[in-house]
Structure formats: C-alpha cells, structure tokens
Amino acid sequence: MDKPYKILVSERGSFKVMGGVPLIRRAPMKTVHGEPVDWDYVGTGEQEKIETGERYSLCRCGQSKNKPFCDGSHHEATEIDFSLTAERNLIAERRRVFHGKGLELMDDLSLCANAGFCGTRLVTIHKMRQFSADPEVLERILRMVANCPSGRLEAKVNGELVEPEYEPSIAVVPDGPLWVRGGIPIEAFDGYVYEVRSAAAGCRRTSRFATGRTMRWGSRRNKRTFNAETAEFINH
C-alpha cells in the first residue's frame, strides 16, 4: 500500500478516513428472485468514484442527511449505542474449517453481514462444497467467497489460499454497510487496531444488510449455529 491509509472509529461519531482512501459505489446484481449473485458498478458499469479530500468522515449513526458522509447529526442522536462490538481476537481462533474435494472452506460466522452471496433459495455454499470436485462448482464457490463483503469466508484450493485482490478503497453499497477493501487498517478510538483483512464491512445502521455480526460498531447481534448434517445455518 503506497499511501498511509487508515480508518479511525470515533468514540461517539463518524468513521474518520485518512490518506485519501478512494471512495466508490458498488451494487449487488440480483436474480429475478432478489438473490445477490455478483457485484456491479452503479450506473454505467464503470467504477463510480465519489469525490473526497485527503481526509473525510463517513456516517456511523445512520442519521446523516448527506450519506455516506457525516453531517454531524450524531450530536443530536441521544439514543444511539456507539459501542464497539467487533471481535478482537484473531480470525484464526474463531473460524471453522470445512472440507471438500481439494477444498478447505474457512468460515468465521461472527463476521457475517447477511449479504446473501453465499447461497440462493436452492443451495448454500456449504452444500456446494460437497461437490467441489466438479470444476464448475468449485469456480462458483470461489466466486461466492470473493463476493462476500465482510471477509467471513476464505478458501484454500489444494492447500493454497485463494484470496481476492482489491485495490485499497471503501465501497458504498445501497442499503448496506461500508465495504472496506484492500487491507486498510481500522483503529478503534481506544487505540486498538483490528486485524487487517482484504475485506471488512462497517455497519451504517441502514438496513437488514448490516444487521449480522460483522466488523461493526454498535448493532444487534444475530445468533446462528451450523448444522453439519444438513450443511445449513439455523437462526435463533
């Protein structure tokens, strides 16, 4: 990373972005049934960059009238909980590893943003891994992993980590979280620096897309368990 990019999470305020991190717009492409299957740039099909300065602040309370930017509305939002709820132990300590033919699928459910790229109404990524010997199925699994905005899923093929490469940027997603990409350090107001990842999702308190347990700061937590027999997650 050439520039000293950094995101600072304010104690009772915005995400302060430093170093001129590129801010862009991305949107999920969906099936006729509303299932997200890939990402596309908004509008023309080309990357839509939002003009910013070297430093800018992004809304964290969900009350700004100038989203994605902070307009100071959090100063009047007395009932918002700004607690930091993201886990602070290493992902390697939390994730579970599931095996397919030549495939290791690593899943840290605590990071889930409920984006929906890991399955459809007919099949989930965990059911698909059972058929990973099929090259077409494996390719689709790897695409699902790459599309996950929270970094919940990782995959190894024949022992080698397959990880999407992102240019450092923050993507604004319609009705969704801020998608932090490219290994940008995120620092809490108490000085703690979260584990650097290729992708993370920061909650903007806007909709169901950001209600899961993801790399969030202040939101309710979903509780789900994985049923190894049916290869499905169960909501509680």
Secondary structure, DSSP 8 states (H G I E B T S, - for coil): --S--EEEE-TTS-EEEES---EEEEEEEE-TTS-EEEEEESSSSS-EEE---SEEEE-SSS--SSTTB--SGGGG-TT------S--S-HHHH-EEEEETTEEEEE-GGG-----TTB-SS-BHHHHGGGTTSHHHHHHHHHHHHH-TT--EEEEETTEEE-----SEEEE-TTS-EEEESS--EE-TTS-B----SEEEE--S-SGGG-SSSS-SS-----EEEETTTTEEEE-
